[in-house]
Amino acid sequence: MAISGPIAISMESAFGASVLAFPGPVDPAPDWDRRDADGRPAQAVTDDGVPVWQVRVIDPTARRGQSEITVKVSSTTMPMIPELETAPFTPVVFEGLTVTPYVRDAGTGRGRIAYSWRATGVVPVGGGTSRRAGGES
């Protein structure tokens, strides 16, 4: 039986206990096939019309040069990563995590395996307190 499409994977199997997210609001994931009124890429949406967001994280267990990744999160509201008063990054876990391996060529003629990460949610480990006034916890 061949595997087709995204593969469900646990946080522990993919990254260990957690990854480190850049605090603050996250960016909309661009849909390179659609443009908004200003000519910029429109925000990507799922087949069900749910907006897709990009969460940049650092995997502290990754080999050198492969530690920063982007996970696309499908959510009707923009995920907000709280700032911790004691650290520059916030430990988070992803809910509904999937991975899709693919071959990336980059015009070299020699492909390498890359991964597309998606999730249905992102949650700070143990909560977190925002440094900004009026910020969400």
C-alpha positions in Angstrom: 0.0 0.0 0.0 1.4 3.4 -1.0 1.2 6.4 1.3 -0.4 9.4 -0.3 -0.7 12.9 1.1 0.0 14.2 4.6 1.2 11.7 7.3 -0.1 12.2 10.8 2.8 12.4 13.3 3.1 13.1 17.0 5.1 16.1 18.4 7.3 13.6 20.3 8.1 11.7 17.1 8.7 14.8 15.0 10.6 17.1 17.4 10.7 15.8 20.9 8.8 17.6 23.7 8.4 21.0 22.1 9.8 23.5 19.7 10.6 27.2 20.2 8.4 29.8 18.6 9.1 33.4 17.8 6.7 35.4 20.0 3.9 37.7 18.7 1.4 37.5 15.9 2.1 35.0 13.1 2.0 35.7 9.4 -0.7 34.7 6.9 0.5 31.9 4.7 0.6 33.2 1.1 -1.3 31.5 -1.7 1.0 32.0 -4.7 -1.8 31.2 -7.2 -4.2 34.0 -6.0 -3.7 37.7 -5.6 -5.4 40.3 -3.4 -6.6 43.7 -4.5 -3.1 45.2 -4.1 -1.6 42.5 -6.3 0.1 40.6 -3.4 -0.4 36.9 -2.8 -3.7 36.3 -1.0 -3.9 34.4 2.2 -4.0 30.6 1.7 -7.1 28.8 2.8 -7.9 25.1 3.3 -10.4 23.3 1.0 -13.0 24.1 3.7 -12.2 27.8 3.5 -10.2 28.0 6.8 -7.4 30.5 6.8 -3.8 29.2 6.9 -1.1 30.9 9.1 2.7 30.4 9.2 4.4 29.8 12.5 8.2 30.0 12.5 9.8 27.7 15.0 13.3 26.5 16.0 13.8 22.8 16.7 16.5 22.7 19.4 17.2 19.1 18.7 17.9 19.5 14.9 21.2 19.3 13.2 23.0 22.6 12.6 21.6 24.5 9.6 18.2 22.7 9.8 16.8 24.1 13.0 14.4 26.8 11.7 11.2 25.5 10.1 7.8 26.9 9.3 4.6 25.0 10.3 1.4 26.0 8.5 -1.6 26.2 11.0 -5.2 26.1 9.8 -7.3 28.3 12.1 -10.2 30.6 11.9 -8.4 33.1 14.1 -4.8 34.2 13.9 -2.6 32.3 16.4 -0.8 34.5 18.9 2.4 33.3 20.5 2.8 34.9 23.9 6.1 36.4 25.0 7.8 35.0 28.1 9.5 37.3 30.5 12.3 34.9 31.0 13.2 33.8 27.5 13.4 35.2 23.9 11.4 32.2 22.5 8.2 30.5 23.6 8.1 26.7 23.8 5.0 25.4 21.9 3.4 22.2 20.8 1.4 21.6 17.7 -2.0 19.9 17.6 -3.0 17.7 14.6 0.5 17.7 13.3 1.1 16.3 9.8 4.2 16.1 7.5 4.4 15.7 3.8 7.8 14.7 2.4 8.7 15.9 -1.1 11.7 16.2 -3.4 13.1 19.8 -3.7 15.3 20.4 -6.7 16.1 24.1 -6.6 17.2 24.0 -10.2 20.3 21.9 -9.4 19.2 18.7 -11.0 20.0 17.0 -7.8 17.0 16.6 -5.5 16.9 16.4 -1.8 14.1 15.5 0.5 12.2 18.4 2.2 9.2 18.4 4.4 6.0 20.4 4.5 4.6 20.7 8.1 0.9 21.4 8.9 -1.1 21.5 12.0 -4.6 22.3 13.3 -3.4 24.3 16.3 -0.5 25.6 18.3 -0.4 25.8 22.1 2.3 27.4 24.4 3.8 24.9 26.8 2.6 25.8 30.3 0.9 29.0 29.2 2.8 32.2 29.0 2.5 35.9 29.8 2.7 38.6 27.3 5.0 41.6 27.9 2.7 43.8 25.9 -0.1 45.7 27.6 -3.4 44.1 26.7 -1.7 41.1 25.3 -3.2 37.6 25.5 -1.9 35.1 28.0 
